């Protein structure tokens, strides 16, 4: 089944700051990454670009601090496989285990500075890497403002699908497809 149609069963609402203010964005929880020292990291798919961010969860501030991006599949998390990232071994856990880790909390705050740092590092290297969160010196958001707009995963998928359809329809190949098809039969009929 196409990922664009199927909605995941396990989601959270991640408060993200943007140029137009903050919003709560429903995001799919993919699973857990456990290192052998006992550190448990949450993996969440960004619904806008499909990157799988790895977060360290700070229960005291309700913040999720990004520590990396991974290219692992949902099947790997479900199988609880062990993987190697940057010469270190990690054990994977399912989305169900990840949700249990969150202790029934559904709203979290994305630490913007650590997410930007991880995104810049990932863009530069295009490699999976987990590291301690690097933060730009700024105060952490610890409270989600009241009346924060909410974007559900269903809305985001609809917007993405509409944009893809518009792009496909505006492409030069689509506009000439019908002409080429009918021209082929017209030429056959003239012989």
N, C-alpha and C positions, 0 to 999 in steps of 0.2 A: 504494500500500500504506500502511496506517495506521502512523504512527511508533510507536504504542504496541506494535505487534506486531513490527515489524522491528528487530532489534538492529544497531547500527552496527558497521562493520568496524574502526574505529580508536578505541581507548579507552585511557585511562590510569587509574591508581588514585591518587586525590587524597586525601591525609591531611587531614582537617578536624577541628578541635577543636569540641566541643559541650559542653552542660551535663553530659552523661553520660560525658564522656571523649572521646577521639579515636577515629576510625575511618577506614579506607581505603574510599573510595567510588569505584566504577567510574563513569567519566564519558566521554561521547562527545567526541572531538576533532573539531571542525567544520572548522577551517582556520587560515590565517595572515592577519594584517593587517600589511602592510609599508608603512612610510612611506618617502618618497623619500630620507631620510637613511640608510636601511639598517637601521633598527630593525625587528626582526621580533617580532610579538606573536602569541601563541597564543590561539585561540578555543575554549573548552570549554563544552559545554552542561551546566548543572546538572540532574541527573536528577530533582530534587524539584520544581523550579518552572519548568523549561524555559528559564530565562534563559541567554543566551549571554554568558558572562564573557570579557573580553579580559585576558590575563595577560602580564606581562613575566617572562621566565624567568631566574632567577638560578641558574646552574649550580654556583656555589661552595657555596651553602647548600641546594640542591635545593628552593628556594622558588619559588612562583608568586605574583607580586604583582599583584593586580587593578588594572587601570587604566581599566576601563569595562565597559559592557554595550552590545551591538549587537543590531539587529533584522534582520540579514542572513540570507538563506536559504542552505541548503547548495548550491543550484544556482549562486548567485552566487560562492561560493568555488570550486566546480569549474570555472566558466567563466573564472576568474582575471580578473574584471572590475576596473575601477577604481571606487571609490566616494568620495563626499564626506561627511565627518563634521565638523560644526562648521567648515565653510569650509576644511577641509584635505583634500587628496586622498590616498587610500590605495589600494594595489594589493592584491588578495586572492590567496591561494594555497590550494591544495587541502589536504584532510586528510592525504594522503600526504606532501606537503611539510612539514606541521606535525609529523608523526611523525618524519621525517628530522631535523628541527631538534632533537628531543629526544634524539638520539644513542642510541637503543635503551633509554633509561631508561623504565621503566613506572610507577615510584612517585615521587610528588612531594608537596610540602607546600604547602598553601594558606596564604598569609600572612593570618591571620585579621583583623588590623587593617586592611589595605588592602582586603580583601573587604568588611568592614563599612562602611568609608568609601564605597566605590563603590556599595554597595547603598543606603545612606542618600541619597547624591546622586541616584541613579537614581530612587528612590522619590519624592523631592521634585520632580524635574523631568520624569520619564518620557521623557527624551530620550537619544539616543545621544550619548556624549561620551567621548573618550579623554583622559586626563591623566596626569601623573606620579603614581605611587602615593603616597597620603597614609597615613602610619602613625601610630598612637597609640604613644607611647613605651612599648615593651615588648620584651622579648627575643624574638627570632625562634626558633621551633622549627627545629632543624637536623637532628634525628634522629627517625625514626619509631620509637616504642617497640616492643619485641618483643611478640609476641602481640596486636597491634592487631587488633580485629575487622574483617573485610572484608565489604562489601556489594556484591554484583555488580549489574550493571545489570538482569539478568534478575529478581533478587529485588525490586529497587526497582520495576520495571514491574509485577510481580505484585501488590505491595502497593498501588500506585496504582490498578490496575484493580479490585482487590477493594474498595477504598474507594469508587471511582466506582460500582460495581455496587450496593453497600450503600446509597449515597446515592440512586441511581435507584429502588431497590426500596422505600425508606422514604418516598419522595415521595408527596404526596396524590393526584396524578394517576394513579400506577400502581395504587393500591388501588381506585380507582373505575372504572378503564378497563373491566374485565370486566363490572361491573354496568351501565354505560352501553351496552355492546355488546349484552348479552343483553336489556336493557330495550327496546331498539329493535325487536328481533324479536318480543318478547312483545306490544308495542303493535300491531305490524302484524298479528299473528295474531288479535287480539281484534276487528279490524274486519270 
